Amino acid sequence: MARPETIVFGGGVAAQTRQALSNMDEVLSRCHVALEGVVFLRILVVATEPEHLGAAWTVVREHFGDHDVPATLQGVSVLGYPGQLVEVEPIAARPPR
């Protein structure tokens, strides 16, 4: 994963959602947590049109498949980095060893 000062955002909402979920998968993997371990997900989308939220939600549903994770999808006016359109905040649990 890139350091924050080297992050470059590109593409639209769907592309950035895919990348954010890919980054999430990498972190989960490093923590030895399966995708099914995600117990809650918050998705923030810079949205000027309702379709932007729909584009992000479609990607999230495809990514999680049968795992129907509780989630909040929220439209916002701005995120932390120039060009950033999507932020994904998972809460995950790992089974005890």
Backbone as XML, in Angstrom:
<?xml version="1.0"?>
<chain id="A" units="angstrom">
  <residue number="1" name="MET">
    <atom name="N" x="0.843" y="-1.179" z="0.000"/>
    <atom name="CA" x="0.000" y="0.000" z="0.000"/>
    <atom name="C" x="0.887" y="1.241" z="0.000"/>
  </residue>
  <residue number="2" name="ALA">
    <atom name="N" x="0.358" y="2.272" z="-0.626"/>
    <atom name="CA" x="1.120" y="3.503" z="-0.765"/>
    <atom name="C" x="1.104" y="4.312" z="0.532"/>
  </residue>
  <residue number="3" name="ARG">
    <atom name="N" x="2.175" y="5.069" z="0.715"/>
    <atom name="CA" x="2.201" y="6.007" z="1.839"/>
    <atom name="C" x="1.274" y="7.168" z="1.477"/>
  </residue>
  <residue number="4" name="PRO">
    <atom name="N" x="0.635" y="7.810" z="2.461"/>
    <atom name="CA" x="-0.327" y="8.878" z="2.153"/>
    <atom name="C" x="0.215" y="9.969" z="1.237"/>
  </residue>
  <residue number="5" name="GLU">
    <atom name="N" x="1.478" y="10.335" z="1.383"/>
    <atom name="CA" x="2.002" y="11.416" z="0.545"/>
    <atom name="C" x="2.232" y="10.985" z="-0.895"/>
  </residue>
  <residue number="6" name="THR">
    <atom name="N" x="2.111" y="9.689" z="-1.192"/>
    <atom name="CA" x="2.313" y="9.214" z="-2.568"/>
    <atom name="C" x="1.007" y="8.736" z="-3.200"/>
  </residue>
  <residue number="7" name="ILE">
    <atom name="N" x="-0.102" y="8.929" z="-2.538"/>
    <atom name="CA" x="-1.385" y="8.469" z="-3.064"/>
    <atom name="C" x="-1.802" y="9.346" z="-4.238"/>
  </residue>
  <residue number="8" name="VAL">
    <atom name="N" x="-2.190" y="8.685" z="-5.315"/>
    <atom name="CA" x="-2.725" y="9.380" z="-6.476"/>
    <atom name="C" x="-4.102" y="8.791" z="-6.746"/>
  </residue>
  <residue number="9" name="PHE">
    <atom name="N" x="-5.106" y="9.630" z="-6.771"/>
    <atom name="CA" x="-6.467" y="9.173" z="-7.014"/>
    <atom name="C" x="-6.818" y="9.410" z="-8.466"/>
  </residue>
  <residue number="10" name="GLY">
    <atom name="N" x="-7.458" y="8.436" z="-9.058"/>
    <atom name="CA" x="-7.903" y="8.577" z="-10.432"/>
    <atom name="C" x="-9.167" y="7.781" z="-10.647"/>
  </residue>
  <residue number="11" name="GLY">
    <atom name="N" x="-9.755" y="7.951" z="-11.801"/>
    <atom name="CA" x="-10.975" y="7.229" z="-12.114"/>
    <atom name="C" x="-12.163" y="7.838" z="-11.400"/>
  </residue>
  <residue number="12" name="GLY">
    <atom name="N" x="-13.301" y="7.236" z="-11.640"/>
    <atom name="CA" x="-14.523" y="7.719" z="-11.027"/>
    <atom name="C" x="-14.826" y="6.997" z="-9.729"/>
  </residue>
  <residue number="13" name="VAL">
    <atom name="N" x="-16.065" y="7.135" z="-9.292"/>
    <atom name="CA" x="-16.492" y="6.546" z="-8.025"/>
    <atom name="C" x="-16.335" y="5.031" z="-8.036"/>
  </residue>
  <residue number="14" name="ALA">
    <atom name="N" x="-16.774" y="4.369" z="-9.091"/>
    <atom name="CA" x="-16.681" y="2.901" z="-9.145"/>
    <atom name="C" x="-15.239" y="2.441" z="-9.075"/>
  </residue>
  <residue number="15" name="ALA">
    <atom name="N" x="-14.358" y="3.060" z="-9.843"/>
    <atom name="CA" x="-12.938" y="2.667" z="-9.844"/>
    <atom name="C" x="-12.304" y="2.897" z="-8.477"/>
  </residue>
  <residue number="16" name="GLN">
    <atom name="N" x="-12.603" y="4.023" z="-7.853"/>
    <atom name="CA" x="-12.024" y="4.293" z="-6.543"/>
    <atom name="C" x="-12.611" y="3.379" z="-5.472"/>
  </residue>
  <residue number="17" name="THR">
    <atom name="N" x="-13.866" y="2.989" z="-5.624"/>
    <atom name="CA" x="-14.455" y="2.036" z="-4.679"/>
    <atom name="C" x="-13.752" y="0.692" z="-4.798"/>
  </residue>
  <residue number="18" name="ARG">
    <atom name="N" x="-13.518" y="0.236" z="-6.022"/>
    <atom name="CA" x="-12.790" y="-1.026" z="-6.225"/>
    <atom name="C" x="-11.406" y="-0.962" z="-5.586"/>
  </residue>
  <residue number="19" name="GLN">
    <atom name="N" x="-10.704" y="0.152" z="-5.776"/>
    <atom name="CA" x="-9.363" y="0.286" z="-5.210"/>
    <atom name="C" x="-9.403" y="0.320" z="-3.688"/>
  </residue>
  <residue number="20" name="ALA">
    <atom name="N" x="-10.367" y="1.036" z="-3.133"/>
    <atom name="CA" x="-10.485" y="1.110" z="-1.671"/>
    <atom name="C" x="-10.762" y="-0.278" z="-1.091"/>
  </residue>
  <residue number="21" name="LEU">
    <atom name="N" x="-11.622" y="-1.051" z="-1.744"/>
    <atom name="CA" x="-11.918" y="-2.401" z="-1.268"/>
    <atom name="C" x="-10.717" y="-3.323" z="-1.436"/>
  </residue>
  <residue number="22" name="SER">
    <atom name="N" x="-9.961" y="-3.133" z="-2.491"/>
    <atom name="CA" x="-8.727" y="-3.904" z="-2.673"/>
    <atom name="C" x="-7.728" y="-3.579" z="-1.561"/>
  </residue>
  <residue number="23" name="ASN">
    <atom name="N" x="-7.607" y="-2.312" z="-1.215"/>
    <atom name="CA" x="-6.731" y="-1.910" z="-0.108"/>
    <atom name="C" x="-7.215" y="-2.526" z="1.199"/>
  </residue>
  <residue number="24" name="MET">
    <atom name="N" x="-8.538" y="-2.526" z="1.404"/>
    <atom name="CA" x="-9.117" y="-3.132" z="2.600"/>
    <atom name="C" x="-8.770" y="-4.624" z="2.660"/>
  </residue>
  <residue number="25" name="ASP">
    <atom name="N" x="-8.904" y="-5.309" z="1.524"/>
    <atom name="CA" x="-8.574" y="-6.734" z="1.468"/>
    <atom name="C" x="-7.126" y="-6.989" z="1.868"/>
  </residue>
  <residue number="26" name="GLU">
    <atom name="N" x="-6.227" y="-6.119" z="1.432"/>
    <atom name="CA" x="-4.805" y="-6.255" z="1.767"/>
    <atom name="C" x="-4.593" y="-6.131" z="3.275"/>
  </residue>
  <residue number="27" name="VAL">
    <atom name="N" x="-5.234" y="-5.147" z="3.886"/>
    <atom name="CA" x="-5.105" y="-4.970" z="5.336"/>
    <atom name="C" x="-5.702" y="-6.164" z="6.071"/>
  </residue>
  <residue number="28" name="LEU">
    <atom name="N" x="-6.883" y="-6.609" z="5.656"/>
    <atom name="CA" x="-7.499" y="-7.777" z="6.289"/>
    <atom name="C" x="-6.586" y="-8.989" z="6.189"/>
  </residue>
  <residue number="29" name="SER">
    <atom name="N" x="-5.999" y="-9.185" z="5.033"/>
    <atom name="CA" x="-5.094" y="-10.320" z="4.829"/>
    <atom name="C" x="-3.898" y="-10.246" z="5.770"/>
  </residue>
  <residue number="30" name="ARG">
    <atom name="N" x="-3.326" y="-9.068" z="5.897"/>
    <atom name="CA" x="-2.174" y="-8.895" z="6.794"/>
    <atom name="C" x="-2.537" y="-9.151" z="8.248"/>
  </residue>
  <residue number="31" name="CYS">
    <atom name="N" x="-3.828" y="-8.954" z="8.571"/>
    <atom name="CA" x="-4.311" y="-9.179" z="9.939"/>
    <atom name="C" x="-4.908" y="-10.575" z="10.105"/>
  </residue>
  <residue number="32" name="HIS">
    <atom name="N" x="-4.817" y="-11.393" z="9.055"/>
    <atom name="CA" x="-5.359" y="-12.757" z="9.071"/>
    <atom name="C" x="-6.861" y="-12.768" z="9.359"/>
  </residue>
  <residue number="33" name="VAL">
    <atom name="N" x="-7.580" y="-11.865" z="8.697"/>
    <atom name="CA" x="-9.031" y="-11.774" z="8.833"/>
    <atom name="C" x="-9.647" y="-11.991" z="7.456"/>
  </residue>
  <residue number="34" name="ALA">
    <atom name="N" x="-10.624" y="-12.880" z="7.395"/>
    <atom name="CA" x="-11.332" y="-13.131" z="6.146"/>
    <atom name="C" x="-12.330" y="-12.006" z="5.880"/>
  </residue>
  <residue number="35" name="LEU">
    <atom name="N" x="-12.750" y="-11.884" z="4.641"/>
    <atom name="CA" x="-13.740" y="-10.882" z="4.275"/>
    <atom name="C" x="-15.009" y="-11.043" z="5.108"/>
  </residue>
  <residue number="36" name="GLU">
    <atom name="N" x="-15.356" y="-12.276" z="5.439"/>
    <atom name="CA" x="-16.528" y="-12.542" z="6.263"/>
    <atom name="C" x="-16.356" y="-12.014" z="7.689"/>
  </residue>
  <residue number="37" name="GLY">
    <atom name="N" x="-15.143" y="-11.655" z="8.066"/>
    <atom name="CA" x="-14.881" y="-11.072" z="9.380"/>
    <atom name="C" x="-15.275" y="-9.614" z="9.471"/>
  </residue>
  <residue number="38" name="VAL">
    <atom name="N" x="-15.584" y="-8.997" z="8.342"/>
    <atom name="CA" x="-16.042" y="-7.607" z="8.368"/>
    <atom name="C" x="-17.460" y="-7.611" z="8.919"/>
  </residue>
  <residue number="39" name="VAL">
    <atom name="N" x="-17.645" y="-6.926" z="10.050"/>
    <atom name="CA" x="-18.950" y="-6.928" z="10.720"/>
    <atom name="C" x="-19.719" y="-5.627" z="10.498"/>
  </residue>
  <residue number="40" name="PHE">
    <atom name="N" x="-19.042" y="-4.610" z="9.991"/>
    <atom name="CA" x="-19.693" y="-3.349" z="9.665"/>
    <atom name="C" x="-18.808" y="-2.606" z="8.686"/>
  </residue>
  <residue number="41" name="LEU">
    <atom name="N" x="-19.435" y="-1.856" z="7.797"/>
    <atom name="CA" x="-18.705" y="-1.107" z="6.787"/>
    <atom name="C" x="-19.339" y="0.263" z="6.633"/>
  </residue>
  <residue number="42" name="ARG">
    <atom name="N" x="-18.505" y="1.296" z="6.623"/>
    <atom name="CA" x="-18.977" y="2.643" z="6.329"/>
    <atom name="C" x="-18.297" y="3.081" z="5.054"/>
  </residue>
  <residue number="43" name="ILE">
    <atom name="N" x="-19.087" y="3.538" z="4.095"/>
    <atom name="CA" x="-18.565" y="3.981" z="2.811"/>
    <atom name="C" x="-18.929" y="5.453" z="2.649"/>
  </residue>
  <residue number="44" name="LEU">
    <atom name="N" x="-17.914" y="6.283" z="2.501"/>
    <atom name="CA" x="-18.111" y="7.714" z="2.273"/>
    <atom name="C" x="-17.837" y="7.995" z="0.805"/>
  </residue>
  <residue number="45" name="VAL">
    <atom name="N" x="-18.752" y="8.706" z="0.160"/>
    <atom name="CA" x="-18.622" y="8.992" z="-1.273"/>
    <atom name="C" x="-18.854" y="10.475" z="-1.506"/>
  </residue>
  <residue number="46" name="VAL">
    <atom name="N" x="-17.922" y="11.125" z="-2.188"/>
    <atom name="CA" x="-18.148" y="12.494" z="-2.622"/>
    <atom name="C" x="-19.224" y="12.405" z="-3.700"/>
  </residue>
  <residue number="47" name="ALA">
    <atom name="N" x="-20.403" y="12.895" z="-3.375"/>
    <atom name="CA" x="-21.548" y="12.695" z="-4.250"/>
    <atom name="C" x="-22.243" y="14.011" z="-4.553"/>
  </residue>
  <residue number="48" name="THR">
    <atom name="N" x="-22.338" y="14.320" z="-5.829"/>
    <atom name="CA" x="-23.135" y="15.458" z="-6.259"/>
    <atom name="C" x="-24.429" y="14.987" z="-6.908"/>
  </residue>
  <residue number="49" name="GLU">
    <atom name="N" x="-24.498" y="13.687" z="-7.202"/>
    <atom name="CA" x="-25.684" y="13.075" z="-7.805"/>
    <atom name="C" x="-25.971" y="11.754" z="-7.101"/>
  </residue>
  <residue number="50" name="PRO">
    <atom name="N" x="-27.234" y="11.365" z="-6.986"/>
    <atom name="CA" x="-27.561" y="10.073" z="-6.359"/>
    <atom name="C" x="-26.885" y="8.883" z="-7.056"/>
  </residue>
  <residue number="51" name="GLU">
    <atom name="N" x="-26.638" y="8.998" z="-8.343"/>
    <atom name="CA" x="-26.003" y="7.917" z="-9.095"/>
    <atom name="C" x="-24.598" y="7.588" z="-8.564"/>
  </residue>
  <residue number="52" name="HIS">
    <atom name="N" x="-23.918" y="8.586" z="-7.987"/>
    <atom name="CA" x="-22.586" y="8.343" z="-7.431"/>
    <atom name="C" x="-22.666" y="7.342" z="-6.284"/>
  </residue>
  <residue number="53" name="LEU">
    <atom name="N" x="-23.679" y="7.495" z="-5.434"/>
    <atom name="CA" x="-23.867" y="6.560" z="-4.329"/>
    <atom name="C" x="-24.199" y="5.175" z="-4.872"/>
  </residue>
  <residue number="54" name="GLY">
    <atom name="N" x="-25.054" y="5.125" z="-5.870"/>
    <atom name="CA" x="-25.426" y="3.844" z="-6.476"/>
    <atom name="C" x="-24.240" y="3.136" z="-7.091"/>
  </residue>
  <residue number="55" name="ALA">
    <atom name="N" x="-23.340" y="3.883" z="-7.727"/>
    <atom name="CA" x="-22.149" y="3.283" z="-8.342"/>
    <atom name="C" x="-21.269" y="2.640" z="-7.280"/>
  </residue>
  <residue number="56" name="ALA">
    <atom name="N" x="-21.088" y="3.334" z="-6.166"/>
    <atom name="CA" x="-20.267" y="2.781" z="-5.081"/>
    <atom name="C" x="-20.940" y="1.545" z="-4.489"/>
  </residue>
  <residue number="57" name="TRP">
    <atom name="N" x="-22.240" y="1.626" z="-4.250"/>
    <atom name="CA" x="-22.957" y="0.512" z="-3.623"/>
    <atom name="C" x="-22.923" y="-0.735" z="-4.501"/>
  </residue>
  <residue number="58" name="THR">
    <atom name="N" x="-23.045" y="-0.574" z="-5.802"/>
    <atom name="CA" x="-22.985" y="-1.714" z="-6.725"/>
    <atom name="C" x="-21.651" y="-2.438" z="-6.592"/>
  </residue>
  <residue number="59" name="VAL">
    <atom name="N" x="-20.568" y="-1.690" z="-6.541"/>
    <atom name="CA" x="-19.233" y="-2.291" z="-6.405"/>
    <atom name="C" x="-19.098" y="-2.999" z="-5.058"/>
  </residue>
  <residue number="60" name="VAL">
    <atom name="N" x="-19.583" y="-2.381" z="-3.996"/>
    <atom name="CA" x="-19.502" y="-2.987" z="-2.654"/>
    <atom name="C" x="-20.263" y="-4.305" z="-2.642"/>
  </residue>
  <residue number="61" name="ARG">
    <atom name="N" x="-21.479" y="-4.327" z="-3.153"/>
    <atom name="CA" x="-22.283" y="-5.556" z="-3.153"/>
    <atom name="C" x="-21.607" y="-6.652" z="-3.968"/>
  </residue>
  <residue number="62" name="GLU">
    <atom name="N" x="-21.033" y="-6.310" z="-5.111"/>
    <atom name="CA" x="-20.312" y="-7.297" z="-5.925"/>
    <atom name="C" x="-19.115" y="-7.844" z="-5.153"/>
  </residue>
  <residue number="63" name="HIS">
    <atom name="N" x="-18.405" y="-6.975" z="-4.473"/>
    <atom name="CA" x="-17.192" y="-7.372" z="-3.753"/>
    <atom name="C" x="-17.504" y="-8.321" z="-2.602"/>
  </residue>
  <residue number="64" name="PHE">
    <atom name="N" x="-18.566" y="-8.031" z="-1.851"/>
    <atom name="CA" x="-18.886" y="-8.838" z="-0.677"/>
    <atom name="C" x="-19.707" y="-10.079" z="-1.017"/>
  </residue>
  <residue number="65" name="GLY">
    <atom name="N" x="-20.293" y="-10.130" z="-2.179"/>
    <atom name="CA" x="-21.028" y="-11.324" z="-2.602"/>
    <atom name="C" x="-22.105" y="-11.720" z="-1.611"/>
  </residue>
  <residue number="66" name="ASP">
    <atom name="N" x="-22.052" y="-12.976" z="-1.144"/>
    <atom name="CA" x="-23.064" y="-13.507" z="-0.228"/>
    <atom name="C" x="-22.940" y="-12.976" z="1.197"/>
  </residue>
  <residue number="67" name="HIS">
    <atom name="N" x="-21.807" y="-12.345" z="1.515"/>
    <atom name="CA" x="-21.629" y="-11.796" z="2.865"/>
    <atom name="C" x="-22.372" y="-10.458" z="2.931"/>
  </residue>
  <residue number="68" name="ASP">
    <atom name="N" x="-23.533" y="-10.471" z="3.547"/>
    <atom name="CA" x="-24.392" y="-9.295" z="3.616"/>
    <atom name="C" x="-24.009" y="-8.449" z="4.825"/>
  </residue>
  <residue number="69" name="VAL">
    <atom name="N" x="-22.888" y="-7.749" z="4.700"/>
    <atom name="CA" x="-22.350" y="-6.969" z="5.805"/>
    <atom name="C" x="-23.226" y="-5.738" z="6.056"/>
  </residue>
  <residue number="70" name="PRO">
    <atom name="N" x="-23.562" y="-5.460" z="7.316"/>
    <atom name="CA" x="-24.265" y="-4.208" z="7.618"/>
    <atom name="C" x="-23.377" y="-3.030" z="7.202"/>
  </residue>
  <residue number="71" name="ALA">
    <atom name="N" x="-23.983" y="-2.033" z="6.573"/>
    <atom name="CA" x="-23.181" y="-0.929" z="6.052"/>
    <atom name="C" x="-23.964" y="0.369" z="6.073"/>
  </residue>
  <residue number="72" name="THR">
    <atom name="N" x="-23.206" y="1.454" z="6.134"/>
    <atom name="CA" x="-23.747" y="2.794" z="5.969"/>
    <atom name="C" x="-23.070" y="3.393" z="4.750"/>
  </residue>
  <residue number="73" name="LEU">
    <atom name="N" x="-23.868" y="3.879" z="3.826"/>
    <atom name="CA" x="-23.377" y="4.560" z="2.628"/>
    <atom name="C" x="-23.760" y="6.022" z="2.776"/>
  </residue>
  <residue number="74" name="GLN">
    <atom name="N" x="-22.747" y="6.887" z="2.790"/>
    <atom name="CA" x="-23.004" y="8.296" z="3.090"/>
    <atom name="C" x="-22.389" y="9.191" z="2.034"/>
  </residue>
  <residue number="75" name="GLY">
    <atom name="N" x="-23.171" y="10.107" z="1.513"/>
    <atom name="CA" x="-22.654" y="11.123" z="0.607"/>
    <atom name="C" x="-22.040" y="12.261" z="1.397"/>
  </residue>
  <residue number="76" name="VAL">
    <atom name="N" x="-20.876" y="12.711" z="0.949"/>
    <atom name="CA" x="-20.175" y="13.815" z="1.607"/>
    <atom name="C" x="-19.746" y="14.825" z="0.545"/>
  </residue>
  <residue number="77" name="SER">
    <atom name="N" x="-19.366" y="16.013" z="0.987"/>
    <atom name="CA" x="-18.961" y="17.041" z="0.030"/>
    <atom name="C" x="-17.472" y="16.983" z="-0.303"/>
  </residue>
  <residue number="78" name="VAL">
    <atom name="N" x="-16.660" y="16.458" z="0.608"/>
    <atom name="CA" x="-15.218" y="16.428" z="0.378"/>
    <atom name="C" x="-14.591" y="15.352" z="1.262"/>
  </residue>
  <residue number="79" name="LEU">
    <atom name="N" x="-13.485" y="14.786" z="0.794"/>
    <atom name="CA" x="-12.683" y="13.857" z="1.602"/>
    <atom name="C" x="-11.277" y="14.433" z="1.743"/>
  </residue>
  <residue number="80" name="GLY">
    <atom name="N" x="-10.403" y="13.707" z="2.416"/>
    <atom name="CA" x="-9.132" y="14.258" z="2.868"/>
    <atom name="C" x="-8.045" y="14.551" z="1.853"/>
  </residue>
  <residue number="81" name="TYR">
    <atom name="N" x="-8.083" y="13.934" z="0.678"/>
    <atom name="CA" x="-7.005" y="14.113" z="-0.292"/>
    <atom name="C" x="-7.565" y="14.669" z="-1.598"/>
  </residue>
  <residue number="82" name="PRO">
    <atom name="N" x="-6.778" y="15.473" z="-2.297"/>
    <atom name="CA" x="-7.239" y="15.981" z="-3.595"/>
    <atom name="C" x="-7.570" y="14.821" z="-4.538"/>
  </residue>
  <residue number="83" name="GLY">
    <atom name="N" x="-8.732" y="14.877" z="-5.145"/>
    <atom name="CA" x="-9.136" y="13.850" z="-6.094"/>
    <atom name="C" x="-9.772" y="12.624" z="-5.461"/>
  </residue>
  <residue number="84" name="GLN">
    <atom name="N" x="-9.773" y="12.541" z="-4.125"/>
    <atom name="CA" x="-10.352" y="11.378" z="-3.453"/>
    <atom name="C" x="-11.871" y="11.474" z="-3.496"/>
  </residue>
  <residue number="85" name="LEU">
    <atom name="N" x="-12.503" y="10.398" z="-3.991"/>
    <atom name="CA" x="-13.952" y="10.346" z="-4.084"/>
    <atom name="C" x="-14.580" y="9.333" z="-3.138"/>
  </residue>
  <residue number="86" name="VAL">
    <atom name="N" x="-13.779" y="8.370" z="-2.652"/>
    <atom name="CA" x="-14.329" y="7.268" z="-1.851"/>
    <atom name="C" x="-13.415" y="6.968" z="-0.670"/>
  </residue>
  <residue number="87" name="GLU">
    <atom name="N" x="-14.044" y="6.684" z="0.461"/>
    <atom name="CA" x="-13.312" y="6.189" z="1.632"/>
    <atom name="C" x="-14.113" y="5.031" z="2.207"/>
  </residue>
  <residue number="88" name="VAL">
    <atom name="N" x="-13.430" y="3.955" z="2.547"/>
    <atom name="CA" x="-14.066" y="2.765" z="3.097"/>
    <atom name="C" x="-13.509" y="2.539" z="4.496"/>
  </residue>
  <residue number="89" name="GLU">
    <atom name="N" x="-14.416" y="2.392" z="5.470"/>
    <atom name="CA" x="-14.026" y="2.192" z="6.867"/>
    <atom name="C" x="-14.650" y="0.890" z="7.376"/>
  </residue>
  <residue number="90" name="PRO">
    <atom name="N" x="-13.894" y="-0.212" z="7.346"/>
    <atom name="CA" x="-14.438" y="-1.474" z="7.849"/>
    <atom name="C" x="-14.186" y="-1.648" z="9.333"/>
  </residue>
  <residue number="91" name="ILE">
    <atom name="N" x="-15.080" y="-2.365" z="9.968"/>
    <atom name="CA" x="-14.838" y="-2.889" z="11.313"/>
    <atom name="C" x="-14.872" y="-4.392" z="11.160"/>
  </residue>
  <residue number="92" name="ALA">
    <atom name="N" x="-13.796" y="-5.042" z="11.583"/>
    <atom name="CA" x="-13.677" y="-6.485" z="11.393"/>
    <atom name="C" x="-13.341" y="-7.163" z="12.703"/>
  </residue>
  <residue number="93" name="ALA">
    <atom name="N" x="-13.708" y="-8.423" z="12.792"/>
    <atom name="CA" x="-13.418" y="-9.243" z="13.970"/>
    <atom name="C" x="-12.740" y="-10.522" z="13.520"/>
  </residue>
  <residue number="94" name="ARG">
    <atom name="N" x="-11.753" y="-10.915" z="14.292"/>
    <atom name="CA" x="-11.037" y="-12.169" z="14.011"/>
    <atom name="C" x="-11.443" y="-13.169" z="15.068"/>
  </residue>
  <residue number="95" name="PRO">
    <atom name="N" x="-11.749" y="-14.409" z="14.662"/>
    <atom name="CA" x="-12.092" y="-15.422" z="15.669"/>
    <atom name="C" x="-10.924" y="-15.645" z="16.622"/>
  </residue>
  <residue number="96" name="PRO">
    <atom name="N" x="-11.201" y="-15.993" z="17.866"/>
    <atom name="CA" x="-10.104" y="-16.265" z="18.798"/>
    <atom name="C" x="-9.280" y="-17.451" z="18.327"/>
  </residue>
  <residue number="97" name="ARG">
    <atom name="N" x="-8.010" y="-17.427" z="18.673"/>
    <atom name="CA" x="-7.114" y="-18.509" z="18.252"/>
    <atom name="C" x="-7.242" y="-19.695" z="19.147"/>
  </residue>
</chain>
